[in-house]
Amino acid sequence: MEVLAKEGIDAVTMRRVAQELETGPASLYAHVSNKDELAELMLDAVLAEVEPPEPDPARWDEQVKDLVRAQIGALVAHPGIARVAWHIAVPVTPSSLHQGEAMLALLRAGGLNLKQATYASDALSLYAKAYAYEASGWTWGEIDAAEVSERGEQMLAYMRSLPPESFPNLLRIGEFFSAETAAERLDFALDVYLAGLKVVAAKN
């Protein structure tokens, strides 16, 4: 985790970690089978920072949003960990299991049955990982801001060269995509999704 914090995820190799521990790479294999397992354990350590709430049926929806935000925050706080989370389809470590159980418990407290809660949790997890992956890229410089800006200008120039009546809405949405609106967009998506889940729960 120290190597990660100082140099990023790409620097976390078995050899680099062995150097930090003043030992040889071979000795690490007595504890982890490969770099992928090491990365998954690092993800587990990051998720352990997120404290799941005790389900409250009166405010389960706010608890779900708070938990998603906390998970995203933890992933983004460590350079490259969001990428690890994105590439591991189903992490099965103590902290990831606790996070999964916590989310299911909150959704069940909201009135969803187990099948509905499972599907809802899966969608929330995918959205959180995707959001964290993109946010991490901006936060830690994995996304080249200058390149994105240049590409954006090229796209805008192309769109403006087309007949205005062809894309009357697309040509006006640029103002809604910026670093300043990132949190607002996340909140909007969670609010809309939770509103839908409440409708589903009310039918049970």
Secondary structure, 3 states (H helix, E strand, C coil): CHHHHHHCHHHCCHHHHHHHCCCCHHHHCCCCCCHHHHHHHHHHHHHCCCCCCCCCCCCHHHHHHHHHHHHHHHHHHCCCHHHHHHHCCCCCCHHHHHHHHHHHHHHHHCCCCHHHHHHHHHHHHHHHHHHHHHHHHHHCCCCCHHHHHHHHHHHHHHHHHCCHHHCCCHHHHHHHCCHHHHHHHHHHHHHHHHHHHHHHHHCC
